[in-house]
């Protein structure tokens, strides 16, 4: 991920802008589950073999194809994939770089906090 992409993600996450209709944009609460590989014939198939179950802060839930949701929030996807130990699974491997970046950022923040204590 490029620096500008990370900055844009942070701006999107921590600002509560109104969308074009004037409604408040809801933030992600969590990814609660995913559907196992779906076949084209499965009624739940939405264009990709994995669907994510998304919970929003207003309490609503929705099923969204991984590719669509990953385009909007790749960091949340990477965290979910890492938590579920899917980083080596076909269809999920693309999140390895982001998960590693997240680990590095946590380490850097922890180091900075330790330095400020001393």
BELGI-V667738 format. One record per residue. RES is the residue in one letter. PHI is phi in whole degrees, -180 to 180 (999 if undefined). PSI is psi in whole degrees, -180 to 180 (999 if undefined). NEAR is the number of other C-alpha atoms within 10 Angstrom. Layout:
RES_PHI_PSI_NEAR ; RES_PHI_PSI_NEAR
//
This chain:
X_999_137_10 ; X_-80_158_6 ; X_-54_-46_8 ; X_-62_-36_9 ; X_-65_-41_10 ; X_-65_-44_12 ; X_-62_-44_11 ; X_-63_-39_10 ; X_-63_-46_15 ; X_-62_-43_11 ; X_-61_-44_12 ; X_-63_-40_14 ; X_-73_-37_14 ; X_-106_8_9 ; X_-120_145_10 ; X_-112_73_12 ; X_-76_154_14 ; X_-83_141_11 ; X_-83_-177_9 ; X_-61_-28_8 ; X_-83_-6_7 ; X_89_0_8 ; X_-85_151_9 ; X_-70_135_11 ; X_-82_125_17 ; X_-81_144_15 ; X_-95_155_15 ; X_-65_132_16 ; X_-89_-52_15 ; X_-171_163_15 ; X_-94_117_19 ; X_-93_-23_11 ; X_-169_173_14 ; X_-141_155_18 ; X_-92_139_15 ; X_-60_171_10 ; X_-50_125_13 ; X_-99_142_16 ; X_-87_158_14 ; X_-56_-29_12 ; X_-82_-10_7 ; X_-72_131_10 ; X_-60_-24_8 ; X_-81_-10_17 ; X_-64_127_17 ; X_-124_29_18 ; X_109_-8_15 ; X_-148_155_17 ; X_-73_-12_18 ; X_-123_136_22 ; X_-114_145_24 ; X_-107_138_22 ; X_-93_115_18 ; X_-105_132_18 ; X_-111_128_18 ; X_-99_161_15 ; X_-66_-17_12 ; X_-83_0_11 ; X_96_-10_9 ; X_-77_156_10 ; X_-129_156_16 ; X_-156_155_11 ; X_-102_130_18 ; X_-136_138_20 ; X_-59_142_19 ; X_-53_-44_23 ; X_-63_-37_18 ; X_-71_-49_15 ; X_-67_-38_17 ; X_-63_-32_16 ; X_-67_-33_10 ; X_-84_-36_12 ; X_-146_71_14 ; X_-64_-28_20 ; X_-71_-44_19 ; X_-61_-40_19 ; X_-62_-45_23 ; X_-62_-41_25 ; X_-65_-41_20 ; X_-65_-46_21 ; X_-61_-41_22 ; X_-66_-46_18 ; X_-60_-37_11 ; X_-89_5_11 ; X_57_49_11 ; X_-110_7_16 ; X_-62_-22_20 ; X_-102_6_13 ; X_-91_133_10 ; X_-55_137_8 ; X_97_-18_15 ; X_-120_-12_17 ; X_-61_-24_13 ; X_-64_-13_15 ; X_-91_-1_23 ; X_-60_-44_17 ; X_-63_-43_13 ; X_-67_-42_18 ; X_-62_-40_22 ; X_-66_-41_13 ; X_-60_-43_15 ; X_-62_-43_15 ; X_-61_-43_12 ; X_-65_-40_12 ; X_-65_-41_12 ; X_-61_-43_11 ; X_-62_-44_12 ; X_-64_-43_12 ; X_-63_-44_11 ; X_-62_-41_12 ; X_-63_-42_11 ; X_-65_-40_11 ; X_-65_-39_11 ; X_-65_-40_10 ; X_-66_-37_9 ; X_-71_-22_8 ; X_-74_-38_6 ; X_-85_999_5
//
